[in-house]
Amino acid sequence: MPDLNVNVDHVATLRQARLGTYPDPLEAAIEAEKAGVSGITAHLREDRRHMQDDDIRRLRKAVKTRLNLEMAAVDEIIEIALETAPDWATLVPEKEGNSPRRAESTSNPRESGLRKQRGPSEKKASRSVCS
C-alpha cells in the first residue's frame, strides 16, 4: 500500500484567516491518523503565516505516525526542528535565492539525527530518498 501523508497547513491557514483557534491543525492530524494515513506534514514558514511554533510542538507530541516538517533553511527554524525532532525535515525555499543548496546555517541537522530528503535533481542520480 502506498504511503500517504496529509499536509495540515491549510487547516492552519483557515484558523489564521479567522483570527481564532478553530480549526485546529492538531485535530485535523489526529483525524487523519485515525483514517490511516502514514504521516503528517506541516510547513513552518519563516513569517509564521500559517503554522505557528506551538503547532509544531503539539504535533510532535501527538503524532503517532511520522511527522514531516517542511521548513526554510534558516537558523531559527532549524533550531525548532532540532528541538522537536521531526521524523523528516524537508527544506523548502521561501525567498528568491533561499534555496537549500545555497543556505548556510550554523546548525548541522545531520549531526542531530535528522535525515535529508533528496531534491528532484538528486533523485535522478540516486533512487534512495534518504541518506
N, CA, C and O atoms as a GROMACS GRO file, in nm:
protein
  524
    1MET      N    1   0.084  -0.118   0.000
    1MET     CA    2   0.000   0.000   0.000
    1MET      C    3   0.089   0.125   0.000
    1MET      O    4   0.182   0.134   0.080
    2PRO      N    5   0.062   0.221  -0.088
    2PRO     CA    6   0.145   0.342  -0.093
    2PRO      C    7   0.130   0.426   0.034
    2PRO      O    8   0.027   0.425   0.101
    3ASP      N    9   0.237   0.498   0.065
    3ASP     CA   10   0.234   0.590   0.178
    3ASP      C   11   0.155   0.715   0.140
    3ASP      O   12   0.163   0.763   0.027
    4LEU      N   13   0.079   0.767   0.235
    4LEU     CA   14   0.006   0.891   0.215
    4LEU      C   15   0.027   0.979   0.336
    4LEU      O   16  -0.010   0.943   0.448
    5ASN      N   17   0.086   1.094   0.314
    5ASN     CA   18   0.099   1.196   0.418
    5ASN      C   19  -0.008   1.301   0.395
    5ASN      O   20  -0.043   1.332   0.280
    6VAL      N   21  -0.061   1.356   0.502
    6VAL     CA   22  -0.158   1.464   0.493
    6VAL      C   23  -0.093   1.592   0.543
    6VAL      O   24  -0.036   1.596   0.652
    7ASN      N   25  -0.103   1.697   0.461
    7ASN     CA   26  -0.048   1.827   0.497
    7ASN      C   27  -0.157   1.908   0.566
    7ASN      O   28  -0.263   1.933   0.509
    8VAL      N   29  -0.131   1.949   0.690
    8VAL     CA   30  -0.232   2.020   0.770
    8VAL      C   31  -0.216   2.173   0.762
    8VAL      O   32  -0.277   2.245   0.841
    9ASP      N   33  -0.134   2.222   0.670
    9ASP     CA   34  -0.112   2.367   0.658
    9ASP      C   35  -0.239   2.445   0.628
    9ASP      O   36  -0.260   2.553   0.684
   10HIS      N   37  -0.324   2.393   0.542
   10HIS     CA   38  -0.443   2.469   0.504
   10HIS      C   39  -0.543   2.480   0.619
   10HIS      O   40  -0.623   2.573   0.624
   11VAL      N   41  -0.538   2.386   0.710
   11VAL     CA   42  -0.620   2.397   0.831
   11VAL      C   43  -0.571   2.518   0.912
   11VAL      O   44  -0.651   2.597   0.962
   12ALA      N   45  -0.440   2.532   0.924
   12ALA     CA   46  -0.383   2.647   0.993
   12ALA      C   47  -0.412   2.776   0.918
   12ALA      O   48  -0.433   2.881   0.981
   13THR      N   49  -0.413   2.771   0.785
   13THR     CA   50  -0.445   2.889   0.706
   13THR      C   51  -0.586   2.940   0.739
   13THR      O   52  -0.606   3.060   0.756
   14LEU      N   53  -0.682   2.850   0.748
   14LEU     CA   54  -0.819   2.889   0.785
   14LEU      C   55  -0.824   2.949   0.924
   14LEU      O   56  -0.890   3.050   0.947
   15ARG      N   57  -0.755   2.885   1.016
   15ARG     CA   58  -0.753   2.935   1.154
   15ARG      C   59  -0.698   3.077   1.159
   15ARG      O   60  -0.756   3.164   1.223
   16GLN      N   61  -0.586   3.099   1.091
   16GLN     CA   62  -0.523   3.231   1.092
   16GLN      C   63  -0.614   3.336   1.026
   16GLN      O   64  -0.621   3.450   1.072
   17ALA      N   65  -0.682   3.297   0.918
   17ALA     CA   66  -0.772   3.390   0.849
   17ALA      C   67  -0.889   3.430   0.938
   17ALA      O   68  -0.940   3.541   0.929
   18ARG      N   69  -0.931   3.339   1.024
   18ARG     CA   70  -1.043   3.366   1.115
   18ARG      C   71  -0.998   3.435   1.243
   18ARG      O   72  -1.081   3.474   1.326
   19LEU      N   73  -0.866   3.451   1.260
   19LEU     CA   74  -0.810   3.515   1.379
   19LEU      C   75  -0.858   3.448   1.507
   19LEU      O   76  -0.889   3.514   1.606
   20GLY      N   77  -0.863   3.314   1.503
   20GLY     CA   78  -0.910   3.241   1.619
   20GLY      C   79  -0.829   3.117   1.647
   20GLY      O   80  -0.710   3.110   1.613
   21THR      N   81  -0.892   3.019   1.708
   21THR     CA   82  -0.825   2.894   1.742
   21THR      C   83  -0.884   2.774   1.667
   21THR      O   84  -0.839   2.661   1.685
   22TYR      N   85  -0.984   2.799   1.583
   22TYR     CA   86  -1.051   2.692   1.509
   22TYR      C   87  -1.046   2.724   1.360
   22TYR      O   88  -1.062   2.839   1.321
   23PRO      N   89  -1.024   2.624   1.278
   23PRO     CA   90  -0.995   2.484   1.308
   23PRO      C   91  -0.851   2.464   1.355
   23PRO      O   92  -0.763   2.546   1.327
   24ASP      N   93  -0.831   2.356   1.426
   24ASP     CA   94  -0.700   2.327   1.486
   24ASP      C   95  -0.626   2.223   1.401
   24ASP      O   96  -0.678   2.114   1.378
   25PRO      N   97  -0.505   2.255   1.354
   25PRO     CA   98  -0.428   2.158   1.275
   25PRO      C   99  -0.402   2.028   1.349
   25PRO      O  100  -0.392   1.922   1.287
   26LEU      N  101  -0.390   2.034   1.481
   26LEU     CA  102  -0.368   1.912   1.559
   26LEU      C  103  -0.489   1.820   1.550
   26LEU      O  104  -0.474   1.699   1.532
   27GLU      N  105  -0.608   1.876   1.561
   27GLU     CA  106  -0.730   1.794   1.549
   27GLU      C  107  -0.738   1.730   1.410
   27GLU      O  108  -0.776   1.614   1.398
   28ALA      N  109  -0.702   1.806   1.307
   28ALA     CA  110  -0.701   1.751   1.171
   28ALA      C  111  -0.601   1.637   1.160
   28ALA      O  112  -0.630   1.535   1.096
   29ALA      N  113  -0.484   1.653   1.220
   29ALA     CA  114  -0.382   1.548   1.216
   29ALA      C  115  -0.430   1.421   1.286
   29ALA      O  116  -0.410   1.310   1.236
   30ILE      N  117  -0.494   1.438   1.399
   30ILE     CA  118  -0.545   1.323   1.474
   30ILE      C  119  -0.650   1.249   1.391
   30ILE      O  120  -0.649   1.126   1.384
   31GLU      N  121  -0.740   1.323   1.329
   31GLU     CA  122  -0.844   1.260   1.246
   31GLU      C  123  -0.782   1.190   1.125
   31GLU      O  124  -0.826   1.082   1.087
   32ALA      N  125  -0.680   1.251   1.065
   32ALA     CA  126  -0.613   1.189   0.950
   32ALA      C  127  -0.547   1.058   0.992
   32ALA      O  128  -0.553   0.959   0.919
   33GLU      N  129  -0.484   1.057   1.108
   33GLU     CA  130  -0.420   0.933   1.155
   33GLU      C  131  -0.525   0.826   1.183
   33GLU      O  132  -0.502   0.708   1.154
   34LYS      N  133  -0.638   0.865   1.239
   34LYS     CA  134  -0.745   0.768   1.263
   34LYS      C  135  -0.792   0.706   1.132
   34LYS      O  136  -0.834   0.590   1.129
   35ALA      N  137  -0.785   0.784   1.023
   35ALA     CA  138  -0.827   0.737   0.891
   35ALA      C  139  -0.721   0.650   0.824
   35ALA      O  140  -0.747   0.590   0.720
   36GLY      N  141  -0.601   0.643   0.883
   36GLY     CA  142  -0.500   0.551   0.833
   36GLY      C  143  -0.386   0.611   0.753
   36GLY      O  144  -0.318   0.537   0.682
   37VAL      N  145  -0.363   0.742   0.760
   37VAL     CA  146  -0.251   0.799   0.686
   37VAL      C  147  -0.118   0.750   0.742
   37VAL      O  148  -0.110   0.703   0.855
   38SER      N  149  -0.014   0.762   0.660
   38SER     CA  150   0.120   0.718   0.700
   38SER      C  151   0.196   0.826   0.775
   38SER      O  152   0.292   0.796   0.846
   39GLY      N  153   0.154   0.952   0.758
   39GLY     CA  154   0.225   1.060   0.822
   39GLY      C  155   0.155   1.193   0.807
   39GLY      O  156   0.059   1.207   0.731
   40ILE      N  157   0.206   1.290   0.880
   40ILE     CA  158   0.152   1.427   0.881
   40ILE      C  159   0.264   1.522   0.837
   40ILE      O  160   0.379   1.509   0.880
   41THR      N  161   0.229   1.616   0.751
   41THR     CA  162   0.323   1.718   0.705
   41THR      C  163   0.275   1.855   0.751
   41THR      O  164   0.156   1.885   0.744
   42ALA      N  165   0.369   1.936   0.798
   42ALA     CA  166   0.339   2.073   0.839
   42ALA      C  167   0.454   2.163   0.795
   42ALA      O  168   0.570   2.127   0.809
   43HIS      N  169   0.420   2.280   0.741
   43HIS     CA  170   0.521   2.373   0.690
   43HIS      C  171   0.529   2.493   0.784
   43HIS      O  172   0.438   2.576   0.788
   44LEU      N  173   0.638   2.501   0.858
   44LEU     CA  174   0.662   2.617   0.945
   44LEU      C  175   0.738   2.720   0.863
   44LEU      O  176   0.858   2.706   0.838
   45ARG      N  177   0.665   2.823   0.823
   45ARG     CA  178   0.725   2.928   0.740
   45ARG      C  179   0.801   3.027   0.826
   45ARG      O  180   0.772   3.044   0.945
   46GLU      N  181   0.896   3.092   0.765
   46GLU     CA  182   0.976   3.191   0.836
   46GLU      C  183   0.887   3.306   0.887
   46GLU      O  184   0.914   3.362   0.993
   47ASP      N  185   0.783   3.342   0.811
   47ASP     CA  186   0.694   3.451   0.851
   47ASP      C  187   0.578   3.406   0.940
   47ASP      O  188   0.497   3.489   0.982
   48ARG      N  189   0.569   3.277   0.970
   48ARG     CA  190   0.464   3.219   1.056
   48ARG      C  191   0.324   3.253   1.005
   48ARG      O  192   0.231   3.272   1.083
   49ARG      N  193   0.311   3.260   0.875
   49ARG     CA  194   0.184   3.296   0.812
   49ARG      C  195   0.072   3.196   0.844
   49ARG      O  196  -0.044   3.235   0.856
   50HIS      N  197   0.106   3.070   0.857
   50HIS     CA  198   0.005   2.966   0.879
   50HIS      C  199   0.034   2.890   1.009
   50HIS      O  200  -0.026   2.918   1.113
   51MET      N  201   0.124   2.794   1.001
   51MET     CA  202   0.160   2.717   1.120
   51MET      C  203   0.239   2.804   1.216
   51MET      O  204   0.315   2.892   1.175
   52GLN      N  205   0.222   2.778   1.344
   52GLN     CA  206   0.293   2.851   1.449
   52GLN      C  207   0.388   2.754   1.520
   52GLN      O  208   0.371   2.632   1.511
   53ASP      N  209   0.485   2.808   1.590
   53ASP     CA  210   0.583   2.723   1.661
   53ASP      C  211   0.512   2.623   1.752
   53ASP      O  212   0.548   2.506   1.756
   54ASP      N  213   0.412   2.670   1.824
   54ASP     CA  214   0.340   2.582   1.917
   54ASP      C  215   0.266   2.470   1.844
   54ASP      O  216   0.252   2.361   1.898
   55ASP      N  217   0.219   2.496   1.722
   55ASP     CA  218   0.155   2.390   1.642
   55ASP      C  219   0.253   2.275   1.620
   55ASP      O  220   0.217   2.158   1.634
   56ILE      N  221   0.377   2.309   1.586
   56ILE     CA  222   0.478   2.206   1.560
   56ILE      C  223   0.506   2.127   1.688
   56ILE      O  224   0.516   2.004   1.684
   57ARG      N  225   0.519   2.196   1.798
   57ARG     CA  226   0.545   2.127   1.926
   57ARG      C  227   0.430   2.034   1.963
   57ARG      O  228   0.452   1.921   2.006
   58ARG      N  229   0.307   2.082   1.945
   58ARG     CA  230   0.189   1.998   1.977
   58ARG      C  231   0.178   1.880   1.882
   58ARG      O  232   0.144   1.770   1.924
   59LEU      N  233   0.205   1.904   1.754
   59LEU     CA  234   0.202   1.793   1.658
   59LEU      C  235   0.305   1.688   1.693
   59LEU      O  236   0.276   1.568   1.690
   60ARG      N  237   0.428   1.732   1.728
   60ARG     CA  238   0.534   1.636   1.762
   60ARG      C  239   0.493   1.547   1.879
   60ARG      O  240   0.522   1.428   1.880
   61LYS      N  241   0.426   1.605   1.978
   61LYS     CA  242   0.383   1.528   2.095
   61LYS      C  243   0.271   1.430   2.061
   61LYS      O  244   0.263   1.322   2.121
   62ALA      N  245   0.185   1.465   1.967
   62ALA     CA  246   0.064   1.386   1.942
   62ALA      C  247   0.073   1.291   1.823
   62ALA      O  248   0.008   1.186   1.824
   63VAL      N  249   0.151   1.325   1.722
   63VAL     CA  250   0.154   1.243   1.600
   63VAL      C  251   0.215   1.106   1.632
   63VAL      O  252   0.326   1.097   1.686
   64LYS      N  253   0.141   1.003   1.597
   64LYS     CA  254   0.186   0.866   1.625
   64LYS      C  255   0.249   0.801   1.503
   64LYS      O  256   0.320   0.701   1.515
   65THR      N  257   0.225   0.856   1.385
   65THR     CA  258   0.286   0.803   1.263
   65THR      C  259   0.419   0.875   1.243
   65THR      O  260   0.507   0.867   1.329
   66ARG      N  261   0.436   0.944   1.130
   66ARG     CA  262   0.559   1.020   1.105
   66ARG      C  263   0.524   1.167   1.088
   66ARG      O  264   0.422   1.202   1.028
   67LEU      N  265   0.610   1.253   1.140
   67LEU     CA  266   0.593   1.396   1.123
   67LEU      C  267   0.700   1.448   1.028
   67LEU      O  268   0.819   1.432   1.053
   68ASN      N  269   0.655   1.510   0.919
   68ASN     CA  270   0.744   1.574   0.822
   68ASN      C  271   0.733   1.724   0.842
   68ASN      O  272   0.626   1.781   0.824
   69LEU      N  273   0.843   1.788   0.879
   69LEU     CA  274   0.846   1.933   0.896
   69LEU      C  275   0.905   1.995   0.770
   69LEU      O  276   1.024   1.981   0.744
   70GLU      N  277   0.821   2.065   0.694
   70GLU     CA  278   0.871   2.144   0.582
   70GLU      C  279   0.917   2.276   0.642
   70GLU      O  280   0.848   2.335   0.725
   71MET      N  281   1.036   2.323   0.599
   71MET     CA  282   1.094   2.438   0.667
   71MET      C  283   1.192   2.511   0.578
   71MET      O  284   1.250   2.455   0.486
   72ALA      N  285   1.208   2.640   0.608
   72ALA     CA  286   1.312   2.720   0.543
   72ALA      C  287   1.446   2.682   0.606
   72ALA      O  288   1.452   2.641   0.721
   73ALA      N  289   1.550   2.698   0.529
   73ALA     CA  290   1.684   2.666   0.578
   73ALA      C  291   1.742   2.788   0.648
   73ALA      O  292   1.844   2.844   0.606
   74VAL      N  293   1.677   2.829   0.755
   74VAL     CA  294   1.723   2.943   0.836
   74VAL      C  295   1.744   2.895   0.979
   74VAL      O  296   1.673   2.806   1.026
   75ASP      N  297   1.840   2.954   1.047
   75ASP     CA  298   1.878   2.908   1.181
   75ASP      C  299   1.761   2.898   1.278
   75ASP      O  300   1.750   2.799   1.351
   76GLU      N  301   1.674   2.998   1.279
   76GLU     CA  302   1.562   3.000   1.374
   76GLU      C  303   1.472   2.876   1.359
   76GLU      O  304   1.431   2.817   1.459
   77ILE      N  305   1.443   2.839   1.236
   77ILE     CA  306   1.355   2.723   1.214
   77ILE      C  307   1.432   2.593   1.229
   77ILE      O  308   1.376   2.493   1.274
   78ILE      N  309   1.559   2.592   1.193
   78ILE     CA  310   1.641   2.473   1.215
   78ILE      C  311   1.647   2.442   1.365
   78ILE      O  312   1.644   2.326   1.404
   79GLU      N  313   1.657   2.545   1.448
   79GLU     CA  314   1.658   2.524   1.593
   79GLU      C  315   1.528   2.460   1.641
   79GLU      O  316   1.530   2.374   1.729
   80ILE      N  317   1.414   2.500   1.584
   80ILE     CA  318   1.286   2.439   1.620
   80ILE      C  319   1.284   2.294   1.575
   80ILE      O  320   1.233   2.208   1.646
   81ALA      N  321   1.339   2.266   1.457
   81ALA     CA  322   1.347   2.128   1.410
   81ALA      C  323   1.434   2.044   1.503
   81ALA      O  324   1.399   1.930   1.535
   82LEU      N  325   1.545   2.099   1.547
   82LEU     CA  326   1.633   2.026   1.638
   82LEU      C  327   1.565   2.002   1.772
   82LEU      O  328   1.582   1.897   1.834
   83GLU      N  329   1.488   2.099   1.817
   83GLU     CA  330   1.414   2.086   1.944
   83GLU      C  331   1.304   1.982   1.936
   83GLU      O  332   1.288   1.900   2.027
   84THR      N  333   1.228   1.983   1.827
   84THR     CA  334   1.111   1.895   1.818
   84THR      C  335   1.142   1.759   1.756
   84THR      O  336   1.064   1.665   1.772
   85ALA      N  337   1.253   1.747   1.686
   85ALA     CA  338   1.297   1.621   1.625
   85ALA      C  339   1.189   1.554   1.540
   85ALA      O  340   1.143   1.444   1.573
   86PRO      N  341   1.147   1.621   1.431
   86PRO     CA  342   1.051   1.555   1.342
   86PRO      C  343   1.116   1.432   1.278
   86PRO      O  344   1.238   1.419   1.275
   87ASP      N  345   1.033   1.342   1.228
   87ASP     CA  346   1.086   1.223   1.162
   87ASP      C  347   1.154   1.259   1.030
   87ASP      O  348   1.252   1.195   0.991
   88TRP      N  349   1.102   1.361   0.964
   88TRP     CA  350   1.160   1.412   0.840
   88TRP      C  351   1.164   1.563   0.849
   88TRP      O  352   1.075   1.625   0.906
   89ALA      N  353   1.267   1.623   0.792
   89ALA     CA  354   1.276   1.768   0.778
   89ALA      C  355   1.303   1.796   0.631
   89ALA      O  356   1.408   1.759   0.578
   90THR      N  357   1.209   1.862   0.566
   90THR     CA  358   1.220   1.891   0.424
   90THR      C  359   1.247   2.040   0.406
   90THR      O  360   1.165   2.122   0.446
   91LEU      N  361   1.360   2.075   0.346
   91LEU     CA  362   1.395   2.215   0.325
   91LEU      C  363   1.318   2.269   0.205
   91LEU      O  364   1.322   2.212   0.097
   92VAL      N  365   1.248   2.382   0.227
   92VAL     CA  366   1.166   2.444   0.124
   92VAL      C  367   1.209   2.590   0.110
   92VAL      O  368   1.198   2.666   0.206
   93PRO      N  369   1.258   2.630  -0.008
   93PRO     CA  370   1.296   2.770  -0.025
   93PRO      C  371   1.172   2.859  -0.020
   93PRO      O  372   1.070   2.826  -0.081
   94GLU      N  373   1.180   2.970   0.053
   94GLU     CA  374   1.066   3.060   0.066
   94GLU      C  375   1.090   3.195   0.002
   94GLU      O  376   0.996   3.269  -0.027
   95LYS      N  377   1.217   3.228  -0.021
   95LYS     CA  378   1.251   3.359  -0.078
   95LYS      C  379   1.341   3.338  -0.198
   95LYS      O  380   1.407   3.234  -0.211
   96GLU      N  381   1.342   3.436  -0.285
   96GLU     CA  382   1.431   3.434  -0.401
   96GLU      C  383   1.575   3.413  -0.353
   96GLU      O  384   1.623   3.486  -0.267
   97GLY      N  385   1.642   3.314  -0.408
   97GLY     CA  386   1.781   3.289  -0.373
   97GLY      C  387   1.798   3.214  -0.242
   97GLY      O  388   1.912   3.194  -0.198
   98ASN      N  389   1.689   3.172  -0.178
   98ASN     CA  390   1.697   3.100  -0.050
   98ASN      C  391   1.678   2.951  -0.075
   98ASN      O  392   1.592   2.888  -0.014
   99SER      N  393   1.759   2.895  -0.164
   99SER     CA  394   1.745   2.753  -0.192
   99SER      C  395   1.823   2.674  -0.088
   99SER      O  396   1.922   2.722  -0.034
  100PRO      N  397   1.778   2.551  -0.059
  100PRO     CA  398   1.851   2.470   0.038
  100PRO      C  399   1.997   2.449   0.003
  100PRO      O  400   2.080   2.436   0.093
  101ARG      N  401   2.031   2.447  -0.126
  101ARG     CA  402   2.171   2.426  -0.165
  101ARG      C  403   2.257   2.546  -0.130
  101ARG      O  404   2.376   2.531  -0.102
  102ARG      N  405   2.199   2.668  -0.132
  102ARG     CA  406   2.276   2.788  -0.106
  102ARG      C  407   2.268   2.831   0.040
  102ARG      O  408   2.347   2.914   0.085
  103ALA      N  409   2.173   2.774   0.112
  103ALA     CA  410   2.153   2.818   0.251
  103ALA      C  411   2.272   2.779   0.337
  103ALA      O  412   2.325   2.669   0.325
  104GLU      N  413   2.311   2.870   0.421
  104GLU     CA  414   2.416   2.841   0.516
  104GLU      C  415   2.356   2.849   0.655
  104GLU      O  416   2.274   2.936   0.683
  105SER      N  417   2.395   2.758   0.740
  105SER     CA  418   2.340   2.755   0.873
  105SER      C  419   2.451   2.718   0.971
  105SER      O  420   2.543   2.644   0.938
  106THR      N  421   2.439   2.772   1.091
  106THR     CA  422   2.536   2.736   1.194
  106THR      C  423   2.499   2.602   1.256
  106THR      O  424   2.581   2.539   1.323
  107SER      N  425   2.374   2.558   1.235
  107SER     CA  426   2.328   2.430   1.289
  107SER      C  427   2.356   2.320   1.187
  107SER      O  428   2.358   2.347   1.066
  108ASN      N  429   2.378   2.200   1.233
  108ASN     CA  430   2.401   2.088   1.143
  108ASN      C  431   2.294   1.982   1.169
  108ASN      O  432   2.308   1.902   1.261
  109PRO      N  433   2.184   1.982   1.087
  109PRO     CA  434   2.078   1.885   1.109
  109PRO      C  435   2.125   1.741   1.106
  109PRO      O  436   2.073   1.657   1.179
  110ARG      N  437   2.224   1.709   1.022
  110ARG     CA  438   2.273   1.572   1.012
  110ARG      C  439   2.328   1.523   1.146
  110ARG      O  440   2.306   1.408   1.183
  111GLU      N  441   2.400   1.610   1.219
  111GLU     CA  442   2.455   1.571   1.349
  111GLU      C  443   2.345   1.545   1.452
  111GLU      O  444   2.367   1.472   1.548
  112SER      N  445   2.227   1.604   1.432
  112SER     CA  446   2.118   1.585   1.527
  112SER      C  447   2.041   1.456   1.502
  112SER      O  448   1.958   1.417   1.583
  113GLY      N  449   2.068   1.390   1.389
  113GLY     CA  450   1.996   1.268   1.356
  113GLY      C  451   1.884   1.292   1.256
  113GLY      O  452   1.817   1.196   1.216
  114LEU      N  453   1.862   1.418   1.214
  114LEU     CA  454   1.761   1.444   1.113
  114LEU      C  455   1.811   1.388   0.980
  114LEU      O  456   1.930   1.394   0.950
  115ARG      N  457   1.718   1.333   0.902
  115ARG     CA  458   1.755   1.276   0.773
  115ARG      C  459   1.731   1.377   0.663
  115ARG      O  460   1.641   1.460   0.672
  116LYS      N  461   1.810   1.370   0.559
  116LYS     CA  462   1.797   1.459   0.445
  116LYS      C  463   1.718   1.390   0.336
  116LYS      O  464   1.753   1.279   0.294
  117GLN      N  465   1.612   1.454   0.290
  117GLN     CA  466   1.536   1.401   0.177
  117GLN      C  467   1.594   1.464   0.052
  117GLN      O  468   1.611   1.585   0.046
  118ARG      N  469   1.622   1.384  -0.047
  118ARG     CA  470   1.686   1.435  -0.168
  118ARG      C  471   1.586   1.514  -0.252
  118ARG      O  472   1.468   1.480  -0.258
  119GLY      N  473   1.636   1.620  -0.315
  119GLY     CA  474   1.554   1.701  -0.405
  119GLY      C  475   1.541   1.635  -0.540
  119GLY      O  476   1.606   1.534  -0.566
  120PRO      N  477   1.456   1.690  -0.629
  120PRO     CA  478   1.432   1.628  -0.761
  120PRO      C  479   1.557   1.602  -0.841
  120PRO      O  480   1.569   1.496  -0.904
  121SER      N  481   1.652   1.695  -0.843
  121SER     CA  482   1.773   1.674  -0.923
  121SER      C  483   1.860   1.565  -0.863
  121SER      O  484   1.930   1.495  -0.936
  122GLU      N  485   1.858   1.551  -0.732
  122GLU     CA  486   1.938   1.447  -0.667
  122GLU      C  487   1.874   1.309  -0.685
  122GLU      O  488   1.945   1.209  -0.688
  123LYS      N  489   1.739   1.304  -0.696
  123LYS     CA  490   1.671   1.176  -0.713
  123LYS      C  491   1.710   1.111  -0.846
  123LYS      O  492   1.715   0.988  -0.856
  124LYS      N  493   1.739   1.193  -0.946
  124LYS     CA  494   1.781   1.137  -1.076
  124LYS      C  495   1.912   1.062  -1.062
  124LYS      O  496   1.936   0.963  -1.132
  125ALA      N  497   1.997   1.109  -0.973
  125ALA     CA  498   2.128   1.047  -0.956
  125ALA      C  499   2.122   0.924  -0.865
  125ALA      O  500   2.208   0.837  -0.874
  126SER      N  501   2.022   0.917  -0.780
  126SER     CA  502   2.013   0.807  -0.686
  126SER      C  503   1.868   0.776  -0.657
  126SER      O  504   1.786   0.867  -0.643
  127ARG      N  505   1.834   0.650  -0.646
  127ARG     CA  506   1.696   0.610  -0.619
  127ARG      C  507   1.663   0.617  -0.470
  127ARG      O  508   1.546   0.614  -0.434
  128SER      N  509   1.761   0.627  -0.385
  128SER     CA  510   1.739   0.636  -0.242
  128SER      C  511   1.684   0.774  -0.209
  128SER      O  512   1.731   0.874  -0.264
  129VAL      N  513   1.583   0.782  -0.118
  129VAL     CA  514   1.524   0.911  -0.084
  129VAL      C  515   1.573   0.966   0.048
  129VAL      O  516   1.536   1.077   0.086
  130CYS      N  517   1.655   0.892   0.119
  130CYS     CA  518   1.713   0.950   0.240
  130CYS      C  519   1.853   0.895   0.256
  130CYS      O  520   1.886   0.785   0.210
  131SER      N  521   1.934   0.974   0.322
  131SER     CA  522   2.073   0.930   0.341
  131SER      C  523   2.106   0.926   0.487
  131SER      O  524   2.218   0.892   0.524
   0.00000   0.00000   0.00000
